[in-house]
Amino acid sequence: MSNSSATFPIQCGSLKKGMFVAIHGHPCKVVEYTPSKPGKHGHAKATVMGCDIFTSRKYEMSHPTSHTVEAPVVTRVDYVVR
């Protein structure tokens, strides 16, 4: 792949269940997304729990909803073996 990347930026507040996101460098499928309301001195934050697409291990991250996070480019290819 020339002039392309394995990830692209996405706003944390726009994540939804079933989307893909990189959590601590691991490509994960979002299984739980919990936004919180902004506090007196802070921004609204979101807690994202994801399941690694290769090992099925669960990872969790918390970021302000206005910040960007990395989302992996995931393509699925099905083969028929005869």
ABEGO torsion letter per residue (X at the ends): XBGBBABBBBBAAABBBGBBBBBGGBBBBBABBBBBBBBAABBBBBBBBBBBAAAGBBBBBBBBAABBBBBBBBBBBBBBBX
